[in-house]
């Protein structure tokens, strides 16, 4: 598996975990009184976010990502649905 494929894979999983955290776990915590949902999903998302950052740094050194692209990918990772933008850009490389 190439570095770009690893990056795209981690990006996709991290993006989905962020959406699950925002749209499933958070409502469960605040509307249904089930705080364990955010603890579990939050920990999983945190680990995946760290892996994403690591893989972004590895991929940016191996693949010709510019510093601007690397910065945009990082910013996109902290925005809901930003990982889909990153996936769209990376699928063209």
N, C-alpha and C positions, 0 to 999 in steps of 0.2 A: 504494500500500500504506500503510495507516494505521500509526501508531506502535504500536498494540496488536498488529496483525498481524505487524509486524517483531519485536516483543518475543517473541511466541509462537513465531515461526519460529526465532529465535536460541536461545530457551529449549529448544526441542525438540532442535535439533542439538547444543547444548552438553551437554544431558543424555545423549544417546546417546553422545557422544564420551567422557564421563566413565565410562559403563558399559563401553565398549570398553576404555578405559584400565585400569579395575579388573579386569574379568573376562576379558580376552583378552591385553592387552599385559603386564600384571604377571605372570600365570602363565607367559607365554612367556619373560619375563626370568628369573624365579627357578626355574622348573621345567625349562625347555628350554635355558637358557643363551643366550638370544637378546636381549641388551640393546638392540639397535637398535629393537625394537618400542616400548619405552617412550620412547625419544628422539623417534621420529617422532610417535606418537600423543600423547605428552605435549606436544609443541610445538603440535600442532594444537589440542588441548584448551585449552592456555594461551591461545592467540589467541582461541578461541571464548569462553573465560571472560571475557577482557577486553572482547570485543564484547558479551557478556551484561550485564556491569556497566554499560557505556556505555548500552546500550539500556534497561536498567532505570531509569537516571537520566533518560533522555529520556522514557520512557513514564510515569514517575511524575510528571513535571512537566506532561505533556500530558493524561494520563488521570487520573481521580480515584482514584489509589491513595493510601491513607492512609500515613502514615509507618510505622505498624505493619505494614501489608501489604508495603510495600517492604522492611522489615527481615526479615519472614518469607520473602519471595521470595529474599532474599540468603542467608539461613541454609539454605533448601531447596536452593539451588544447590550447596552444599558437602556435601550429604548424598546418598548413592546413592538413586536413584529420587525425589529431591525435586523434580525438574523435572516429574514427572507430577502432583504435587500443585499446583504452580504452574499448569500447563496446565489442570487441572480448575477452579481458581478463576478463571482468566482467560477460560475459555470461557463463563462466566456473565455476563461484562461486555459 
